[in-house]
Amino acid sequence: MDLFDLIGPIMVGPSSSHTAGAVRIGLACRRILGEEVAEADITLYGSFAATGRGHGTDRAIIAGLMGMAPDDERVPDSYAEARRRGLLFSFAFGEMPQGHPNTARLVLRGVKGADADIEAVSVGGGRIEIRRIGDMALCFSAEQPTLIIRNEDKPGTVADVSRVLSEEKINIATFQVNRNSRGGTAVMVIECDTPLNDTLLARIRSLPGILRAVYINRE
Amino acid sequence: MALFYSVTQLEDFAARGGAPLWRQILLASAEESGVTPEQSLEKMNAALDAMLAADAAYDPSQRSHSGLVGGDADKLRRYFESGRSICGEFVGRVLCGAMRMGECNACMHRIVAAPTAGACGVLPAVLLPYAAEHGTPREELIAALYIAAGYGMVIASRASISGAEAGCQAEIGAASAMAAAALVYLHGGSAVQMSDALAIALKNMMGLVCDPVAGLVEVPCVKRNAAGAMNALCAAELALAGVRSRIPADEVIDAMRAVGALMSPLLKETGRGGVAASPTAQRFRSDYFGS
């Protein structure tokens, strides 16, 4: 907990979870996509679906997708800005009985052709978590430089990745490993204290057993 | 465990001397977050600037998306300026400030969550009129915000500052307790008096439910900011007069957490209990979402 969670954040109202958190979801998904968003199909669930319109959740997510921060006074008018930029978007409302009450699914296409299918939740006080990217179930805040790796579930893969990070003097803040089944594929989520460079990412991608590596930097 | 986890710990900080309590809160939290004291001060100054800007930017013609909120702070201002009020000018400025900020938040303006967006009106409502009345320098206001944040962290770590977790007592109640401690600081009170003010403010708000009409941060949230600000004045005056809280502040915070746990989910930001369940609120809800 940070002192500025008590006096702050500076944000556009009315709700830290439904407005500020929604902007941060947009921002995080933009970072995951890794380029300007061209098209966004968004589904809101639970309380996001029930009270989102009154809290500006929809406008807040669009604002975040365009790179606006939670205290940007253009957040309430983000639809107009999206029209100016030619960002196409749609909203739908869904049911997710087992899910977190404040869940959003974003299916994104970038201007250079990247795509991403992401599930994110607003967990309170403006803090968020990414819960799924594509078919990878995971859980991280997207507030720090984060490396997401899909790999074959074989001995030594985790050690190889951490060795490369250590050789490049990158300090790991958190490290999660999940797998679907024994000997199948696994997902590593590694939050780091400092940004990673392209050379390091190339080294990691060339390691044996690495199927895919997604890197999310801070803006 | 959070950096500040008990009111007794903050009293010990103050008793051991050296730097003043607000400065110790600043230094310890900056170190914990890996920033310099200057960066922390810059951030707190930005928060104060954002509070002042939001207060100044109030537009009486603004309405919230639902149409339930807007214009009331201006009505209140005209009433107090007419000289016919019961409480007089200073209290008038406090009440108007709380309503202005609550309305700004509901109308999607830029505000400072303190500790939450729904409770953003309480701290500025008491601190800004106090500073105007007493000619308080800006540095002292910044110090008061560190006091408020330090005590707020104790409430957040021992109990909660989330309406969904513990009801409105954790939002307006926490804001009111933070504001009471900050007021005692500004008026030259001791750390023990800050603890007493915090305890009294929280006790007076204990059990307050979170019952937003149609789930929106509008009704009754905006007016509760006014109540939270008045309660902060009440608690600070009692503590400064030397009135003690018979229950220690840490035990009051623990009791607040326990009350939050006992509260039905209907009363914790679901918009299904309290005034949100009233026939008028239900009619509003179906009209609003049906439209």
Interface residues (C-beta under 8 A of the other chain):
Chain A: M1 D2 L3 F4 D5 L6 I7 G8 P9 I10 M11 V12 G13 P14 S15 S16 S17 T19 A20 S47 A50 T51 R53 G54 H55 G56 D71 E73 V75 P76 G124 G125 G126
Chain B: A2 L3 I25 S29 E32 S33 S40 K43 M44 A46 A47 A50 S64 H65 S66 C104 N105 A106 C107 M108 H109 R110 I111 V112 A113 A114 P115 T116 A117 G118 C120 L123 L145 Y146 A148 A149 G150 G152 M153 A156 S157 I161 S162 A164 E165 M178 A214 G215 L216 V217 E218 G271 Y288 F289
